[in-house]
Amino acid sequence: MSDIFVEELGKGETVLLVHGGLATGVEEWQAQRPLADEGFRLLIIDRRGYGRSAAANGEDFLRDADDIVDLMGDGAHLVGHSYGGLGAMFAAARRPEATLSLALLEPPAFSLAKDPAARALVNEVRDVWYRDVPDDKWVRGFLKSVGSDPDEFPPEFFEAALPLVPVVRNARPMWDTAFPLDELAAAPFPKVVVSGGHSAGFDGVCDEVAKRINASRAVASGAGHEVQFAVPAINEILINLWSGDKRMT
């Protein structure tokens, strides 16, 4: 039995959907499920420490990359949101020949923060990350730091998220990571980096990532950091990418 739980939908080219922190794959990718009817085979995974996958003391984007590589088969489109985007970056760099495309939704590649707004975002997230407060207060503070409004989340979100707080707080940190930028920039597959249009800091990080890996740049506004819920814009961006249309909007 695999250590990684995978829900499979549809038939066609494989798409691996890699979720971020504080939510499982099924919870994060609800808005993308209809894309299984567009000729794609969606693999919705739970990363280690989440849902029905193996337990973990803390999430780790390098271990996530190992798991993603194992699931790519002969070829897959990779879509990663937030912390899940970091594992997708490393997986794509390790197996460029099997990567059909790479979509990164507000990846916290914080070592690439260059402009003042991006550096301010990193400082705020890092401050919240190590703050010694009860888990329920930590979740609300963390959501605010990445540009989300905790008051817009239903009570059941917090009920499900609280047990996941130790997994997030014990994560491999993103502050000083050397990302495989040269490998990704040289890779021939299409790439897009998407921000939610809600944070000058994340816009700056996404601008820098896109520049450094030779990716298209897009904005899907309306859902804050939870870019995957900014429909129909985000689904149109993904379909265009998977179908070989490099014109991102």
N, C-alpha and C positions, 0 to 999 in steps of 0.2 A: 504493500500500500504506500502511495506517495505521501511525503510529508506536507505537500501543498494541495489544498482543496481547489478544484477548478470546476466552474460551471460552464458548460458548453452550449452555445446557441447558434443555429444557422449552419449554412454550408457555403464553402467558397474559400477564398484566401483567408489565412489565419490572422486574427487580430488579438494581441495580448493586451488586456486592460489592467493596468497596475495602479492600485489605489494609494492614497496618501495616508496620513495619520488619523487616529481616532475614529475610524470607520472601516467596515469590511468592504470587500469588492462588490458584493451584492447591493450594499447600501449606497455606495458611491456612484455606481454606473447604471442606475435605473434609467436615466434619460437616454442612454446609448443602446438599450436593448432593442428598440425598433430597427437599428442598423443591421441586425441579423437578417432582416428581410430584404436587404439591399445587395445580397450576393457575397456576404462575408461570414466567416466562422469566428464568432466571438468566444474567446477564452477569458472568463472573468475570474481572476485568482484572488485568494486571500493570502496576503504575505504572512511570513512566519510571525507568530504572536497574535494573529488575528483570526477570528471566526473559527472555521473548522480545520485550519492548518495547524502544524506543529507549534507547540508553545515556544516562547522565547523570552529571555529576561529583558531584552531590549531589541528594537528593530535595527537592522544593519543593511545599508544599501549595497554593500559588497556581497553579502550573503544573498540578498534579493537578486543581484545580478547573476549569481550562480544558478538560482532557481529559474530565472527567466530564460537563461541560455538553455537549460535542460528542456524547457517547454517550447522552444522556437521551432523545433523540427527542421524541415528543409527550408523554411522561410516564414517570416511573420512580420506584420506591421506592429510596432511597439507604441503604446500610448501610456504615458505615466503622468499622474497628477501629484503635485507637491513632492513629498519625500519619495513616493513611488517613481517619480521621474528620474531621480538620481540613480537608482538601480537600473532603469531602462537605458540611461546614458552609458553606463559601464557595459551592460550586456550588448548593446549595439556596437560598441567599440571592440568588444571581444569577438563578435561574430558578424562583421559587416557583410559577408557574403550571404548570410541568412536573414539580414534585416531588409525588409521591403520598404519600410519608411519608419520615421521616428517623429512622434508628436510629444512635446513637453508642455504641460499645463502648469504654469507658475512653479517651475522647479526651484527649490531653495538652494541654488548653487551660490551660496553666500560668499565663498572665497573670491568670487568674480565681481563683487560689489565695488563699483568705481565711483559713481557720482555721489554727491552728498545725500540725496534722498535714499539711495540704495544702502549706503553705509548707515544711515539713521535707522532704516528698517532692520538691518542685521543687529545693530546694537539693542534695539527694542526687543526683538525676538530672543536674543541671547540672554538679556536681563530677565525676561519672564521665564525662560527655560530653566534657569537655575534658582528661581525664587523659591524659598522655603515656606510654602503656604499649603493649606489643605487641598486635596485633589479637585474638589468642586470649584474652588476659587481659581485654581491653576488653569482648568479648562477654559473658564471664561476669559481669564487674562491672556491665554494663548490665542484664543480665537480673535480677540481684539488686536493682538500684536500682528497677526497676518492679514488684518483688514476685514475680518468678518464681524457681524453684529450678533452677539450671543442671544439677544432678545428675539432674533428671527428664527432661532432653532427651537423645535418642539421639545417638550419635557422628555419624551422618549429618547431623543438623541443623547441627552445628558445621562440618562439611565444606562444606556448602552456604552457610552464613552468612558464613564468613570473607571470601570475595570481595566481599560486600555491605557490609562494615564501612565502607570509604571513602564509599560512597553515604550511609550514615546519618550518619557523623561530619561530612560536609560539607553537611548538610541546612540548609534555612532554619530558624532557631531558633524556638522556641515561647514563649520566656520573656516577651516584651513585646508580643506580637501583639494588635492591636485586632480582635477577632472581630466579625462582623456580627450582634450580639446583637439589636438592635432589629428588624432586618429579619426574623430568624427568629422572634422573639416575635410579630410581627404576622402572620406567614404562617398561613394556615388549615389547612395539612396537619398530620396527627398526627405527634408526635415522641416519642421515648423515649430516655433516657440510661441506659445499663446499666453497672454496675460488677460486679467479680468477687467482692466480699465478702471480699477478702483483705488490703486495705490501707486504713487509716483515711485516708491521704492521698488516694488515688484516690476513695474515697467522698466526701471533702470536695470535690474538684474536680468530680465528677459531680453532686453536690448543687447546686453553684453554677451549673454549666452548665444543668441542668434548670430551675432557678429563673429564670435570665436569659432563656431562650428559650421559656419556657412549655411545657415538655415533661413527660411522665410520667417517673417514676423507677422503675427496676427493678434487681434484683440476681440474677445467675446465678452461683452459687458452685460451686466445685469444680475450676476450671481456672486459678486465679490471673489474671494479666493476659491470658492467652489465652482471653478470655471466649467466643469463638466455639466453643470445644470443650466448654463446659459444657452438654452435652446431657443430657436433653431440654429443660431449662429455657429455654435461649436460643432454640431453635427454636420453642418454644411462644410466647415473647414476640414473635418476629418474625411468626409466622403471625397472631397476634392483631392486631398492628399493621397488617399488610398487608390484613387482612380487615375493618379498620375498627372493631375492638374496642379501645376506649381503656382498658380495665381491665387495667393491667399488673400482673403478680405478681412 
